[in-house]
């Protein structure tokens, strides 16, 4: 069981340390192991003695399941945060486009749009912009580094697209508009896919309930027929 195989980008975007997740994994593993041993002893005291294979499988299975739960929760939380980041990025680009259309410069638009939003995503945007100004590097280079650190591919794509547009003399605002539209389309597709998955999952209990109803209604008639024969 690999307790220390956590992606650095997942840790960064969730805001936890590697040691914290490892400590949770070890704690849950030990607790599950001890709880499984106590459960086996309780079964033996009650008169039911499981086989050695069952005891080993149960103890190890519960320990592995509980030990890997922090890693799974970390990955799920990181995925949800990346979706939030993409949504915030689309709104941020829209604000930048509005400010650019009003005649503001690129630096003014980026800073004002970041100050207009709230939440942890916009806080990261403001931190990245402040770091870029203090280190005298390009804002988009800093955004690309932020995307690399957090594992947000859309942030990297936006930064590369704007830099490419600047190098070829294209209008940066046109590039930002297209990227914001692409992000919204991607989010809509993700939401629709999640809704379809939820609908499919909801259909399984209904099918099982229908099968149970058929068996409940049909079993008396079946039993009567078998009894007559």
Buried (B, 14 or more C-beta within 10 A) or exposed (E): EEBEEBEEBBBBBBEBEEEBBBEBBEEBBEBBBEBBBEBBEEBEEEEEEBEEEEBEEBBBEBBBEBBBBBBEEBBEBBEEBBBBBBBBBBBBBBBBBBBBEEEBEBEEBBBBBBEBBEEEBBEBBBEBBEBBEEEEEEBBBBBBBBBBBBBBEBBBBBBBBBBEBBEEEEEBBEBBBEBBEBBBEBBEEEEEEEEEEEEEEEEEEEEEEEEEEEEEEEEEEEEEEEEEE
